[in-house]
Amino acid sequence: MKSSGARGNGHADDTSSINRAISHSSAGDTIYFPAGAYVISYPGIFLEPGRKYSGDGNSESRLIGTGGYTLATPRDNQGIYLSIDHLVFEGGGLRFEGNDTAKFISVTECTFRNIVTDNENWTTHMGIFIGSGAEHSHFDHNHFYNIFTGGKYLLDDRDATGIFGYGLSHSTITDNDFDFVNEGVHIFFDATNGTDVLVARNHFTRVHRISMEFQHDHTNGLVIEDNTVTNPLNPYWLTYGISVAADTTTGHGIVVRNNTVVANTPLDLSIAPKNYYPYGLEVWGKNTVVSNNHVVGLWGIGIGIGSAQNMLVDSNLICGKVTSYGKSINQYYGPQVGTRLIGNIIAPECPHEYSVMMAAKAP
């Protein structure tokens, strides 16, 4: 990359040099960013399809922006056959937009941090923005840190999110870390059919609102498993662990299993008298399976069941304060057709490993 004129010294504007190198490349090429700090100005860099964009695997290759614009986006919104790895996006994120669904995208081992969100263009408030859905794509082993309005987590900016999108199918969001963010993952299943989507082994700490939120139609076959949520930030009234609010006519066969959500940060009612942690898990859908999850600590409701049909809630552990001042399992629209509650454990005391987590204070 530096042979194209990009300096990577954190001072010179490298936008034109990087775009020139990309435009002179061919399908199958790797665009390599040596370790350094590359200043990216508006409108950012444009990624050609069929290329790999790689940073240094041993040191940081940083793309630096000042906020209010996306640092990298596919040229002419042709988000197909793109591989992005080992790049640091700082001050702005990565954007897939346009009328066509992004296809065969791989984003791995990247870092998205210090995203500037105090501007009117809400679509730039994300680490990764997926405007028209993504198919056959993977967002794995990435790191998301400090995504808030001006870095002030007491403000309500629902648009500040690690990964935000309008649909996924045949895709994965796995093994990512989210720390000090407003939301971790927020997907509206509107643009794609939702089949064969795995969200697994992600870790969420210091999340202000909802660690993972999935809404609307076309969620058939969504699997959410083996994720961990701890140390939520001092909340306002919409601070959830995991929310899966699918429509019962199109959200078929959702699986939520083996997840752990822990609320261990005491409430500070001096900030807002209505502060509380409403739901550890919120689940909707038809034939949804909710099994072997651990809901621990200060949640007002352990498992909240919305609009559902033939849901199985099986072998979940709900322990700690939720059992004394909240409702462990609550069908808040009334009894749902075919809902089965089997083998769930509700206990005022948690197993030792969770007691230790409850005693720990959020950093």
Phi, psi and omega in degrees: 000319183291340176290344179273357181111349177292135185264323180064032183258004179081000181238310182288144177282115184261007187301308184296319181296319180292316179297325178293318179296320180293317182294334180271358181274172179235159176306135183096348180283158170253125174267110188256131178252103175300161178307136181161182180239110185257113180285124181243120179258169178297138009265019177093190180257151186245122186269125176278145180291159175077014180242163172249133181243112190233139170260182180287128182283349183249342179218174188276131168250102191257132168257121190243127175235172182253004175099154179088000177210159180275138181286326181214139178209149178298140178296135180053027178059027178271074183275073180225141176050058177242135175237126183230125182212152173057035173248146175254122176258116185234124181090342179198165189245203183245136189229131171243114189222173177119180181279341183260144177293137174292142184223140175056055177257137174231120175236110185224147176055034175256160177239135177236113187215158175052042179292130181276118186242001183269065175210169188283339182278089187296335181291345178268006183273008187249156168292306175234125179247125182243096192285328184232026178086167179217140179236146177050049185230161185222130177234091193227146174058039176255167183231132182234125184217137173058071176237093183213164172293109179058018182073011183255104189284353177278350177275155182261096174238094183289349182271355181270104191218149176295300177235119182234132181200170181246049173128144174218150167208147181048048188219165180229146165233099189222148170060033175262156175245133178235122182221129178060062180228160177286308169228153178273292181233130178223112181237123167268119181275075183249320194267340182228170189279351173078000183291139170059062177242127180244126174238106193213149171058029174271152181239131183234124174228149177051054175262137184276317187250276182230128180296314178221132181225124180233128187222163171075203194272182168061042180255023181302126176082013177289127178242124179238109188213150171061030175266154181232131178237124177219164172052051175300148178289160180308120199269168156251191196285001178243030180273107181249167168276287179228131179237125178235086186259070182271154175289140184287342180274337181236346179270080185259142169067030176287141178236125176236106188215151173059028176265152177236124177235124185236122172253104185236010179263117181302147179285144174249094185287352175289339179284313178202122185301337183268009180297133169193168176260105188290300188232133166289308174232133170243126186225138177229185168110173180256128182061028176291139176247125179238103190220145172057031173270154177243118180245114196234133164106232197266014182295142175288323175229131180290297177235116178260124181255121179267228178286119188212158175214126179056044177275140175250121177245104197226129168060038175266150175255126175234117187216160178097207187300330182303330182283344183257324182243357181240201176242124186293311176227124187225121172268093193282352169259015185091172181304129182263147185301123173078007181290132181237129177247112190227126168066023178279144180252124179240116188222137178290335178249140181264157172306159189305316184298329179278330175298320177297318179295322180293328180285336180286146178261145178297142179292000000 
